[in-house]
Amino acid sequence: MAATGSEKQGAKAFYVTTPIYYVNDAPHLGHAYTTVAGDVLTRWHRQRGEKVWFLTGTDEHGQKIMRTAEANDVTPQAWCDKLVEEAWKPLWEHLNIANDDFIRTTQKRHTDRVQEFVQDLYDKDEIYKGGYEGPYCVGCEEYKLPGDLIEAEDGTKLCAVHKKPVEILKEENYFFKLSEYGPKLLEFYEANPGFIQPESARNEVVNFVKQGLEDLSISRSTFDWGVPVPWDEKHVIYVWIDALLNYATAVGYNENPAKFDETFPANVHLIGKDILRFHAVIWPAMLMAQGLPVPGRVAANGWLMVGGEKMSKSNLTGIKPQDLTSHFGVDAYRWYFLRAIAFGQDGSFSWEDFSARYTSELANDYGNLASRVAAMVGKYFGGELPASAADGDAEKAIQDGLAKAALTADAKIGEELDFQAGILAIFDFVKQVNGYITEQEPWKVAKDESEEGRARLATILYTAAESLRAVAVLLNPIMPETSQALWESLGAEPSLGALAAQPVQTSATWGRLPAGATVTKGAVLFPRLEEKKD
């Protein structure tokens, strides 16, 4: 997607990343949740006129991928190629994800740079050879500490995340001197309290680091599906070291200095809370060791739950996003999870809750408002938007409400990553406009054919249409298809230009929709569910 708005050449890009996702299976709602959040955040900043870079991709090395490929009787590379091209990329396109880049950790642009990074650390004496034995979860691709395990009824030790037995591995590996970075990390956390969000995640990481860090095994020698260690090709680089480095390799590390300088580090890493320590402990320590800048923020979203269980393929609660978009539509899908669940907290999904919110907020409040306004402009003014005659107290209250909603949404979505609060602010304004129409009763005012009556009717309908103009701008990062439909229905594009070029900061500037614009009643934005075909 091409960036819109005014951009300062050479300015630091607002750089947002999702995790790179394991391609051991097709994506589910949990993967899409994080990716949609990143898309909304970056679309919002684009509509601020900022330079933006949005990265997502796939993590294709490691023992889990190798075993999945073997189980399917194909090579790991063939398995990754199939999943990426047939499942992951098509889903992001389906969900209107406007990422600037899609990185795969099997790409040469990545693997070469990973080897260079690790070689540099080795040359700086940040890496040494040693041995390790301990419980290992293949699903997490991680050695586990005793506190990370739970016990089954028969006494078997299980990974707390995957609820599967861990394997006891003993290997001769190379180690990164992570233990030396504990004090530096704690100092950094203290100086940058917003680095880890939410606060519960920050507290978890701080307490973990205070207990003392162990050196990190950064190679494996019992399998070969990975990036070879450059000075010892009997070892492959630990998949998490490989994976974390995608945030640097994708933007030109050691390859395109200009691109790297204007993009790196990330402003926001969006992650699931189960990979918090990798991003908030290991990743900044690696960057410190290499003398590179540390990211601005690591924002951990909670888990999507179904029946009290974390949504994942391993526990069979994975649901395909297409199961929902085929019924509710893509825009409603993008809206629902960010509206229904406070980002950073766990949230339960249910079909019934989605249906209820869709009907109440999208179909009744928002969609019906758009239809009514267009219908009344068509009925009473032949589809030509009338000029507002004189704004009274009721109109000024609407203008004040819009200003408050726009300010709140910009702060909550653009800065605080509180998508829920930002969306609610916009929809509170939608409710206010509905209340305004109910109170002003334009259908009754229309019966007064005097000059004063016509002027009052014009003011009411202009106020409602101009309110919708601003709502289309504010909801465009969240629901781009329906926002575009509303924009066109209001006749805004000929005079105001493309919707994606409308700055969110000035969305509340009143009077932008010109009188005389051609208002048309298009298709219903959010058809009632009983009218939709499954």
FILUMMAR-431270 format. One record per residue (C-alpha): x, y, z; residue number from 1. Coordinates in nm, 2 decimals, decimal comma, always signed. Layout:
{{X; Y; Z}; NUM} ...
END
This chain:
{{+0,00; +0,00; +0,00}; 1} {{+0,14; +0,34; -0,09}; 2} {{+0,18; +0,59; +0,19}; 3} {{-0,05; +0,89; +0,19}; 4} {{-0,03; +1,24; +0,32}; 5} {{+0,27; +1,46; +0,35}; 6} {{+0,60; +1,28; +0,45}; 7} {{+0,93; +1,43; +0,55}; 8} {{+1,20; +1,28; +0,33}; 9} {{+1,47; +1,13; +0,55}; 10} {{+1,25; +1,14; +0,86}; 11} {{+1,24; +0,83; +1,08}; 12} {{+0,96; +0,60; +0,98}; 13} {{+0,70; +0,49; +1,22}; 14} {{+0,80; +0,13; +1,22}; 15} {{+0,56; -0,14; +1,34}; 16} {{+0,61; -0,52; +1,34}; 17} {{+0,40; -0,82; +1,41}; 18} {{+0,57; -1,14; +1,53}; 19} {{+0,68; -1,35; +1,24}; 20} {{+0,45; -1,65; +1,26}; 21} {{+0,55; -2,02; +1,26}; 22} {{+0,43; -2,19; +0,94}; 23} {{+0,37; -2,53; +1,10}; 24} {{+0,00; -2,48; +1,01}; 25} {{-0,25; -2,23; +0,86}; 26} {{-0,32; -1,90; +1,05}; 27} {{-0,60; -1,88; +1,30}; 28} {{-0,79; -1,59; +1,48}; 29} {{-0,50; -1,53; +1,72}; 30} {{-0,25; -1,46; +1,44}; 31} {{-0,50; -1,24; +1,26}; 32} {{-0,58; -1,05; +1,58}; 33} {{-0,23; -0,92; +1,62}; 34} {{-0,19; -0,85; +1,25}; 35} {{-0,51; -0,65; +1,22}; 36} {{-0,40; -0,45; +1,52}; 37} {{-0,08; -0,37; +1,34}; 38} {{-0,26; -0,28; +1,03}; 39} {{-0,50; -0,04; +1,21}; 40} {{-0,21; +0,12; +1,39}; 41} {{-0,01; +0,18; +1,08}; 42} {{-0,31; +0,30; +0,87}; 43} {{-0,38; +0,55; +1,15}; 44} {{-0,03; +0,69; +1,14}; 45} {{-0,04; +0,70; +0,76}; 46} {{-0,35; +0,92; +0,79}; 47} {{-0,15; +1,14; +1,02}; 48} {{+0,07; +1,20; +0,72}; 49} {{+0,37; +1,02; +0,87}; 50} {{+0,62; +0,79; +0,70}; 51} {{+0,53; +0,44; +0,80}; 52} {{+0,68; +0,09; +0,76}; 53} {{+0,47; -0,21; +0,85}; 54} {{+0,64; -0,55; +0,86}; 55} {{+0,51; -0,90; +0,90}; 56} {{+0,63; -1,24; +0,79}; 57} {{+0,69; -1,60; +0,87}; 58} {{+0,94; -1,79; +1,09}; 59} {{+1,04; -2,10; +0,89}; 60} {{+1,33; -2,26; +1,08}; 61} {{+1,35; -2,48; +1,38}; 62} {{+1,27; -2,83; +1,50}; 63} {{+0,89; -2,78; +1,51}; 64} {{+0,89; -2,69; +1,14}; 65} {{+1,12; -2,98; +1,05}; 66} {{+0,90; -3,23; +1,23}; 67} {{+0,58; -3,10; +1,08}; 68} {{+0,73; -3,12; +0,73}; 69} {{+0,85; -3,48; +0,80}; 70} {{+0,50; -3,57; +0,92}; 71} {{+0,36; -3,45; +0,59}; 72} {{+0,63; -3,63; +0,39}; 73} {{+0,78; -3,31; +0,23}; 74} {{+1,10; -3,11; +0,28}; 75} {{+1,09; -2,82; +0,53}; 76} {{+1,13; -2,57; +0,25}; 77} {{+0,85; -2,72; +0,04}; 78} {{+0,63; -2,71; +0,34}; 79} {{+0,70; -2,35; +0,42}; 80} {{+0,66; -2,25; +0,05}; 81} {{+0,32; -2,41; +0,04}; 82} {{+0,19; -2,26; +0,36}; 83} {{+0,31; -1,91; +0,29}; 84} {{+0,17; -1,89; -0,06}; 85} {{-0,15; -2,08; +0,00}; 86} {{-0,25; -1,98; +0,35}; 87} {{-0,06; -1,69; +0,51}; 88} {{-0,03; -1,43; +0,23}; 89} {{-0,38; -1,49; +0,09}; 90} {{-0,53; -1,44; +0,44}; 91} {{-0,35; -1,11; +0,49}; 92} {{-0,48; -0,99; +0,15}; 93} {{-0,83; -1,11; +0,23}; 94} {{-0,82; -0,91; +0,56}; 95} {{-0,70; -0,59; +0,38}; 96} {{-0,36; -0,60; +0,56}; 97} {{-0,15; -0,32; +0,41}; 98} {{+0,19; -0,44; +0,51}; 99} {{+0,49; -0,28; +0,34}; 100} {{+0,71; -0,60; +0,35}; 101} {{+0,67; -0,97; +0,42}; 102} {{+0,98; -1,14; +0,53}; 103} {{+1,06; -1,51; +0,53}; 104} {{+1,34; -1,63; +0,75}; 105} {{+1,45; -1,87; +0,47}; 106} {{+1,52; -1,58; +0,24}; 107} {{+1,89; -1,51; +0,16}; 108} {{+1,85; -1,14; +0,25}; 109} {{+1,78; -1,26; +0,60}; 110} {{+2,00; -1,56; +0,65}; 111} {{+2,32; -1,39; +0,53}; 112} {{+2,26; -1,10; +0,77}; 113} {{+2,19; -1,33; +1,06}; 114} {{+2,52; -1,50; +1,01}; 115} {{+2,70; -1,16; +1,00}; 116} {{+2,52; -1,05; +1,32}; 117} {{+2,61; -1,36; +1,51}; 118} {{+2,97; -1,36; +1,38}; 119} {{+3,01; -1,00; +1,50}; 120} {{+2,90; -1,11; +1,85}; 121} {{+3,14; -1,40; +1,84}; 122} {{+3,42; -1,18; +1,74}; 123} {{+3,34; -0,94; +2,02}; 124} {{+3,37; -1,23; +2,27}; 125} {{+2,99; -1,21; +2,35}; 126} {{+2,95; -1,58; +2,25}; 127} {{+3,13; -1,89; +2,39}; 128} {{+3,11; -2,27; +2,36}; 129} {{+2,96; -2,47; +2,64}; 130} {{+2,72; -2,76; +2,73}; 131} {{+2,36; -2,76; +2,85}; 132} {{+2,10; -3,01; +2,96}; 133} {{+1,75; -2,92; +3,04}; 134} {{+1,38; -2,95; +2,96}; 135} {{+1,29; -2,83; +2,61}; 136} {{+0,95; -2,75; +2,45}; 137} {{+0,96; -2,80; +2,08}; 138} {{+0,63; -2,61; +2,04}; 139} {{+0,79; -2,30; +2,21}; 140} {{+1,14; -2,38; +2,07}; 141} {{+1,27; -2,29; +2,41}; 142} {{+1,45; -2,45; +2,71}; 143} {{+1,22; -2,42; +3,01}; 144} {{+1,29; -2,31; +3,36}; 145} {{+1,14; -2,51; +3,65}; 146} {{+0,88; -2,24; +3,70}; 147} {{+0,77; -2,26; +3,34}; 148} {{+0,65; -2,62; +3,38}; 149} {{+0,33; -2,78; +3,51}; 150} {{+0,29; -3,14; +3,63}; 151} {{+0,04; -3,39; +3,48}; 152} {{-0,15; -3,63; +3,70}; 153} {{+0,11; -3,90; +3,64}; 154} {{+0,40; -3,66; +3,73}; 155} {{+0,51; -3,59; +3,38}; 156} {{+0,64; -3,24; +3,33}; 157} {{+0,45; -3,03; +3,08}; 158} {{+0,50; -2,70; +2,90}; 159} {{+0,25; -2,46; +3,06}; 160} {{+0,17; -2,31; +2,72}; 161} {{+0,12; -2,62; +2,51}; 162} {{+0,02; -2,87; +2,78}; 163} {{+0,26; -3,12; +2,62}; 164} {{+0,55; -3,31; +2,77}; 165} {{+0,89; -3,14; +2,75}; 166} {{+1,19; -3,33; +2,62}; 167} {{+1,52; -3,34; +2,81}; 168} {{+1,79; -3,23; +2,58}; 169} {{+2,17; -3,24; +2,63}; 170} {{+2,38; -3,06; +2,38}; 171} {{+2,71; -2,89; +2,33}; 172} {{+2,61; -2,54; +2,22}; 173} {{+2,73; -2,19; +2,18}; 174} {{+2,61; -1,94; +2,44}; 175} {{+2,54; -1,57; +2,44}; 176} {{+2,65; -1,39; +2,76}; 177} {{+2,29; -1,28; +2,85}; 178} {{+2,37; -1,29; +3,22}; 179} {{+2,59; -0,99; +3,19}; 180} {{+2,30; -0,77; +3,06}; 181} {{+2,07; -0,80; +3,36}; 182} {{+2,18; -0,48; +3,52}; 183} {{+2,17; -0,29; +3,19}; 184} {{+1,82; -0,41; +3,11}; 185} {{+1,69; -0,32; +3,46}; 186} {{+1,84; +0,03; +3,42}; 187} {{+1,68; +0,06; +3,07}; 188} {{+1,34; -0,05; +3,20}; 189} {{+1,36; +0,20; +3,48}; 190} {{+1,45; +0,49; +3,24}; 191} {{+1,18; +0,38; +2,99}; 192} {{+0,87; +0,27; +3,18}; 193} {{+0,66; +0,26; +2,87}; 194} {{+0,90; +0,01; +2,69}; 195} {{+0,68; -0,29; +2,79}; 196} {{+0,31; -0,28; +2,78}; 197} {{+0,07; -0,35; +2,95}; 198} {{+0,20; -0,29; +3,30}; 199} {{+0,13; -0,64; +3,41}; 200} {{+0,37; -0,76; +3,13}; 201} {{+0,63; -0,50; +3,24}; 202} {{+0,61; -0,62; +3,60}; 203} {{+0,65; -0,98; +3,49}; 204} {{+0,97; -0,90; +3,29}; 205} {{+1,13; -0,68; +3,56}; 206} {{+1,07; -0,95; +3,82}; 207} {{+1,21; -1,22; +3,59}; 208} {{+1,53; -1,02; +3,52}; 209} {{+1,58; -0,93; +3,89}; 210} {{+1,60; -1,30; +3,97}; 211} {{+1,91; -1,32; +3,76}; 212} {{+1,96; -1,42; +3,40}; 213} {{+2,13; -1,73; +3,27}; 214} {{+2,35; -1,73; +2,95}; 215} {{+2,15; -1,82; +2,65}; 216} {{+2,21; -2,12; +2,42}; 217} {{+2,22; -1,97; +2,07}; 218} {{+2,29; -2,28; +1,87}; 219} {{+2,16; -2,63; +1,82}; 220} {{+2,35; -2,94; +1,70}; 221} {{+2,09; -3,22; +1,70}; 222} {{+1,92; -3,12; +1,37}; 223} {{+2,02; -2,91; +1,07}; 224} {{+1,71; -2,71; +0,97}; 225} {{+1,83; -2,36; +1,04}; 226} {{+2,09; -2,10; +0,96}; 227} {{+2,44; -2,25; +0,99}; 228} {{+2,67; -2,10; +1,26}; 229} {{+2,93; -1,93; +1,03}; 230} {{+3,24; -2,05; +1,22}; 231} {{+3,10; -2,40; +1,30}; 232} {{+2,86; -2,55; +1,05}; 233} {{+2,79; -2,85; +1,27}; 234} {{+2,56; -2,61; +1,45}; 235} {{+2,26; -2,41; +1,34}; 236} {{+2,16; -2,08; +1,50}; 237} {{+1,89; -2,11; +1,76}; 238} {{+1,56; -2,03; +1,59}; 239} {{+1,47; -1,75; +1,82}; 240} {{+1,80; -1,56; +1,76}; 241} {{+1,73; -1,62; +1,39}; 242} {{+1,37; -1,50; +1,42}; 243} {{+1,43; -1,19; +1,63}; 244} {{+1,68; -1,06; +1,38}; 245} {{+1,41; -1,03; +1,11}; 246} {{+1,32; -0,69; +1,25}; 247} {{+1,67; -0,57; +1,15}; 248} {{+1,74; -0,77; +0,84}; 249} {{+1,41; -0,67; +0,68}; 250} {{+1,50; -0,30; +0,69}; 251} {{+1,85; -0,32; +0,55}; 252} {{+2,08; -0,43; +0,84}; 253} {{+2,43; -0,45; +0,69}; 254} {{+2,29; -0,42; +0,34}; 255} {{+2,11; -0,08; +0,30}; 256} {{+2,24; +0,17; +0,55}; 257} {{+2,01; +0,45; +0,44}; 258} {{+1,70; +0,24; +0,47}; 259} {{+1,82; +0,10; +0,81}; 260} {{+1,89; +0,44; +0,96}; 261} {{+1,55; +0,58; +0,86}; 262} {{+1,35; +0,28; +0,98}; 263} {{+1,53; +0,10; +1,27}; 264} {{+1,46; +0,05; +1,55}; 265} {{+1,09; -0,04; +1,56}; 266} {{+0,86; +0,20; +1,73}; 267} {{+0,63; -0,08; +1,83}; 268} {{+0,67; -0,46; +1,84}; 269} {{+0,33; -0,61; +1,86}; 270} {{+0,35; -0,96; +2,01}; 271} {{+0,16; -1,23; +2,20}; 272} {{+0,23; -1,24; +2,57}; 273} {{+0,37; -1,59; +2,54}; 274} {{+0,68; -1,46; +2,35}; 275} {{+0,72; -1,16; +2,58}; 276} {{+1,06; -1,26; +2,73}; 277} {{+1,22; -1,31; +2,39}; 278} {{+1,13; -0,96; +2,29}; 279} {{+1,17; -0,77; +2,61}; 280} {{+1,48; -0,94; +2,75}; 281} {{+1,68; -1,13; +2,48}; 282} {{+1,62; -0,89; +2,19}; 283} {{+1,72; -0,57; +2,36}; 284} {{+2,02; -0,75; +2,51}; 285} {{+2,13; -0,86; +2,17}; 286} {{+2,10; -0,51; +2,04}; 287} {{+2,29; -0,36; +2,33}; 288} {{+2,57; -0,62; +2,27}; 289} {{+2,59; -0,50; +1,91}; 290} {{+2,57; -0,13; +1,99}; 291} {{+2,24; -0,09; +1,81}; 292} {{+1,94; +0,11; +1,94}; 293} {{+1,66; -0,06; +2,13}; 294} {{+1,30; -0,06; +2,02}; 295} {{+1,05; +0,20; +2,14}; 296} {{+0,79; -0,03; +2,27}; 297} {{+0,70; -0,40; +2,31}; 298} {{+0,32; -0,43; +2,33}; 299} {{+0,20; -0,77; +2,43}; 300} {{-0,16; -0,86; +2,35}; 301} {{-0,35; -1,12; +2,55}; 302} {{-0,47; -1,45; +2,44}; 303} {{-0,79; -1,51; +2,25}; 304} {{-0,99; -1,78; +2,44}; 305} {{-1,25; -2,03; +2,33}; 306} {{-1,41; -2,23; +2,61}; 307} {{-1,14; -2,11; +2,85}; 308} {{-0,85; -2,24; +2,64}; 309} {{-0,60; -2,03; +2,45}; 310} {{-0,68; -2,04; +2,08}; 311} {{-0,42; -2,25; +1,89}; 312} {{-0,40; -2,54; +1,66}; 313} {{-0,24; -2,76; +1,92}; 314} {{-0,55; -2,76; +2,14}; 315} {{-0,80; -2,77; +1,85}; 316} {{-0,96; -2,44; +1,93}; 317} {{-0,82; -2,28; +1,62}; 318} {{-1,09; -2,11; +1,41}; 319} {{-1,03; -1,98; +1,06}; 320} {{-1,08; -1,61; +1,01}; 321} {{-1,27; -1,69; +0,69}; 322} {{-1,53; -1,87; +0,90}; 323} {{-1,63; -1,53; +1,04}; 324} {{-1,56; -1,30; +0,74}; 325} {{-1,79; -1,51; +0,52}; 326} {{-2,08; -1,44; +0,76}; 327} {{-2,00; -1,09; +0,91}; 328} {{-1,78; -0,94; +0,64}; 329} {{-1,41; -0,84; +0,65}; 330} {{-1,47; -0,49; +0,79}; 331} {{-1,68; -0,61; +1,08}; 332} {{-1,42; -0,88; +1,15}; 333} {{-1,15; -0,61; +1,17}; 334} {{-1,36; -0,40; +1,40}; 335} {{-1,49; -0,67; +1,63}; 336} {{-1,18; -0,80; +1,80}; 337} {{-1,03; -0,46; +1,86}; 338} {{-1,36; -0,32; +1,99}; 339} {{-1,46; -0,62; +2,20}; 340} {{-1,13; -0,70; +2,37}; 341} {{-0,90; -0,45; +2,55}; 342} {{-0,57; -0,48; +2,38}; 343} {{-0,32; -0,64; +2,62}; 344} {{-0,58; -0,84; +2,81}; 345} {{-0,71; -1,19; +2,75}; 346} {{-1,05; -1,20; +2,58}; 347} {{-1,31; -1,47; +2,50}; 348} {{-1,46; -1,50; +2,16}; 349} {{-1,81; -1,62; +2,10}; 350} {{-2,03; -1,62; +1,79}; 351} {{-2,32; -1,49; +2,00}; 352} {{-2,12; -1,18; +2,12}; 353} {{-2,01; -1,10; +1,77}; 354} {{-2,36; -1,12; +1,64}; 355} {{-2,50; -0,90; +1,91}; 356} {{-2,24; -0,63; +1,87}; 357} {{-2,27; -0,64; +1,49}; 358} {{-2,65; -0,59; +1,51}; 359} {{-2,65; -0,33; +1,78}; 360} {{-2,35; -0,11; +1,69}; 361} {{-2,27; -0,17; +1,32}; 362} {{-2,61; -0,24; +1,17}; 363} {{-2,84; -0,04; +1,39}; 364} {{-2,63; +0,25; +1,52}; 365} {{-2,38; +0,32; +1,23}; 366} {{-2,52; +0,16; +0,92}; 367} {{-2,88; +0,28; +0,98}; 368} {{-2,76; +0,63; +1,05}; 369} {{-2,58; +0,64; +0,71}; 370} {{-2,88; +0,50; +0,53}; 371} {{-3,13; +0,74; +0,70}; 372} {{-2,92; +1,05; +0,63}; 373} {{-2,86; +0,97; +0,26}; 374} {{-3,23; +0,88; +0,22}; 375} {{-3,35; +1,21; +0,37}; 376} {{-3,11; +1,42; +0,16}; 377} {{-3,24; +1,24; -0,14}; 378} {{-3,61; +1,28; -0,04}; 379} {{-3,60; +1,64; +0,07}; 380} {{-3,32; +1,80; -0,14}; 381} {{-3,30; +1,58; -0,45}; 382} {{-2,97; +1,42; -0,34}; 383} {{-2,79; +1,76; -0,32}; 384} {{-2,64; +1,84; +0,02}; 385} {{-2,79; +2,16; +0,14}; 386} {{-2,59; +2,44; +0,31}; 387} {{-2,63; +2,48; +0,68}; 388} {{-2,82; +2,79; +0,76}; 389} {{-2,74; +2,87; +1,12}; 390} {{-2,59; +2,65; +1,39}; 391} {{-2,77; +2,65; +1,72}; 392} {{-2,69; +2,49; +2,05}; 393} {{-2,78; +2,14; +1,93}; 394} {{-2,54; +2,17; +1,63}; 395} {{-2,26; +2,32; +1,85}; 396} {{-2,30; +2,02; +2,08}; 397} {{-2,25; +1,79; +1,79}; 398} {{-1,94; +1,98; +1,68}; 399} {{-1,80; +1,97; +2,04}; 400} {{-1,88; +1,59; +2,05}; 401} {{-1,69; +1,53; +1,73}; 402} {{-1,39; +1,73; +1,85}; 403} {{-1,38; +1,52; +2,17}; 404} {{-1,42; +1,19; +1,98}; 405} {{-1,14; +1,27; +1,73}; 406} {{-0,90; +1,39; +2,00}; 407} {{-0,97; +1,08; +2,21}; 408} {{-0,95; +0,84; +1,92}; 409} {{-0,61; +0,99; +1,80}; 410} {{-0,46; +0,96; +2,15}; 411} {{-0,60; +0,62; +2,23}; 412} {{-0,53; +0,45; +1,89}; 413} {{-0,23; +0,64; +1,77}; 414} {{-0,04; +0,67; +2,09}; 415} {{-0,17; +0,44; +2,36}; 416} {{-0,26; +0,14; +2,15}; 417} {{-0,59; +0,14; +2,34}; 418} {{-0,79; +0,04; +2,03}; 419} {{-1,10; -0,04; +2,22}; 420} {{-1,12; +0,31; +2,39}; 421} {{-1,05; +0,48; +2,06}; 422} {{-1,33; +0,29; +1,88}; 423} {{-1,57; +0,34; +2,16}; 424} {{-1,51; +0,72; +2,14}; 425} {{-1,60; +0,72; +1,77}; 426} {{-1,91; +0,51; +1,83}; 427} {{-2,02; +0,72; +2,12}; 428} {{-2,02; +1,01; +1,87}; 429} {{-2,23; +0,80; +1,63}; 430} {{-2,48; +0,75; +1,91}; 431} {{-2,48; +1,12; +1,97}; 432} {{-2,56; +1,20; +1,61}; 433} {{-2,84; +0,94; +1,62}; 434} {{-2,98; +1,11; +1,93}; 435} {{-2,95; +1,45; +1,76}; 436} {{-3,16; +1,33; +1,46}; 437} {{-3,42; +1,17; +1,70}; 438} {{-3,45; +1,49; +1,89}; 439} {{-3,46; +1,72; +1,59}; 440} {{-3,71; +1,51; +1,40}; 441} {{-3,63; +1,63; +1,05}; 442} {{-3,92; +1,43; +0,90}; 443} {{-4,15; +1,66; +1,10}; 444} {{-3,95; +1,97; +1,02}; 445} {{-3,99; +1,88; +0,65}; 446} {{-4,36; +1,94; +0,67}; 447} {{-4,29; +2,31; +0,73}; 448} {{-4,24; +2,44; +0,38}; 449} {{-4,16; +2,80; +0,49}; 450} {{-3,82; +2,95; +0,43}; 451} {{-3,74; +2,91; +0,80}; 452} {{-3,85; +2,55; +0,79}; 453} {{-3,64; +2,46; +0,49}; 454} {{-3,34; +2,64; +0,64}; 455} {{-3,38; +2,44; +0,96}; 456} {{-3,41; +2,11; +0,77}; 457} {{-3,10; +2,20; +0,57}; 458} {{-2,91; +2,26; +0,89}; 459} {{-3,01; +1,93; +1,05}; 460} {{-2,92; +1,73; +0,74}; 461} {{-2,60; +1,91; +0,68}; 462} {{-2,50; +1,85; +1,04}; 463} {{-2,57; +1,48; +1,01}; 464} {{-2,39; +1,44; +0,68}; 465} {{-2,08; +1,64; +0,79}; 466} {{-2,07; +1,42; +1,11}; 467} {{-2,07; +1,11; +0,89}; 468} {{-1,79; +1,26; +0,68}; 469} {{-1,57; +1,28; +0,99}; 470} {{-1,67; +0,93; +1,10}; 471} {{-1,57; +0,79; +0,76}; 472} {{-1,22; +0,95; +0,81}; 473} {{-1,19; +0,82; +1,17}; 474} {{-1,30; +0,47; +1,09}; 475} {{-1,11; +0,43; +0,77}; 476} {{-0,80; +0,27; +0,94}; 477} {{-1,03; +0,02; +1,11}; 478} {{-1,30; -0,05; +0,84}; 479} {{-1,15; +0,07; +0,51}; 480} {{-1,41; -0,08; +0,27}; 481} {{-1,72; +0,05; +0,44}; 482} {{-1,56; +0,38; +0,51}; 483} {{-1,48; +0,42; +0,14}; 484} {{-1,85; +0,33; +0,05}; 485} {{-1,97; +0,60; +0,29}; 486} {{-1,72; +0,85; +0,16}; 487} {{-1,85; +0,79; -0,19}; 488} {{-2,21; +0,80; -0,07}; 489} {{-2,16; +1,15; +0,08}; 490} {{-2,01; +1,27; -0,25}; 491} {{-1,69; +1,36; -0,07}; 492} {{-1,42; +1,24; -0,31}; 493} {{-1,47; +1,49; -0,59}; 494} {{-1,42; +1,79; -0,37}; 495} {{-1,21; +1,66; -0,08}; 496} {{-0,99; +1,39; -0,25}; 497} {{-0,91; +1,03; -0,15}; 498} {{-1,03; +0,91; +0,18}; 499} {{-0,69; +0,76; +0,27}; 500} {{-0,54; +1,11; +0,23}; 501} {{-0,77; +1,27; +0,49}; 502} {{-0,56; +1,35; +0,81}; 503} {{-0,72; +1,21; +1,13}; 504} {{-0,59; +1,52; +1,32}; 505} {{-0,81; +1,75; +1,12}; 506} {{-1,11; +1,52; +1,09}; 507} {{-1,31; +1,73; +1,34}; 508} {{-1,25; +2,05; +1,14}; 509} {{-1,62; +2,15; +1,08}; 510} {{-1,76; +2,24; +0,75}; 511} {{-1,53; +2,04; +0,51}; 512} {{-1,81; +1,86; +0,33}; 513} {{-1,92; +2,12; +0,07}; 514} {{-2,28; +2,22; +0,02}; 515} {{-2,39; +2,09; -0,32}; 516} {{-2,22; +1,76; -0,29}; 517} {{-2,41; +1,47; -0,45}; 518} {{-2,54; +1,24; -0,17}; 519} {{-2,65; +0,90; -0,29}; 520} {{-2,80; +0,61; -0,10}; 521} {{-2,57; +0,32; -0,18}; 522} {{-2,58; -0,04; -0,06}; 523} {{-2,64; -0,10; +0,31}; 524} {{-2,31; -0,08; +0,49}; 525} {{-2,39; -0,36; +0,73}; 526} {{-2,67; -0,58; +0,62}; 527} {{-2,87; -0,74; +0,89}; 528} {{-2,74; -1,09; +0,96}; 529} {{-3,07; -1,26; +0,87}; 530} {{-3,03; -1,10; +0,53}; 531} {{-2,68; -1,22; +0,47}; 532} {{-2,61; -1,56; +0,31}; 533} {{-2,38; -1,80; +0,49}; 534} 
END
